[in-house]
Amino acid sequence: MPRYFFNVVSPSPGPDNEGFELPDIYAAQTAAVRLCGEMIKEIDGKFWEEPIWRLEVTSHDFRLLFTLTFSAEEHDAPN
């Protein structure tokens, strides 16, 4: 099975040195979405401190396969 690496690029770099063996890129995409959901859930309100958040997924030969990018914007609400 191919190995995929899930690297947090922002807010603070966190390379994935172990990766995960998954059957194909579609399984890697599903795992990436779930991982991002869990990580955003864990950082809770701190998400607003770093308004752009990114996860890059690479193959075993470090080829970039896809990126998930999340951003948040605050807007003035009418009083």
Secondary structure, 3 states (H helix, E strand, C coil): CCEEEEEEEECCCECCCCCEECCCHHHHHHHHHHHHHHHHHHHHHHHHHCCEEEEEEECCCCCEEEEEEEECCCCCCCC
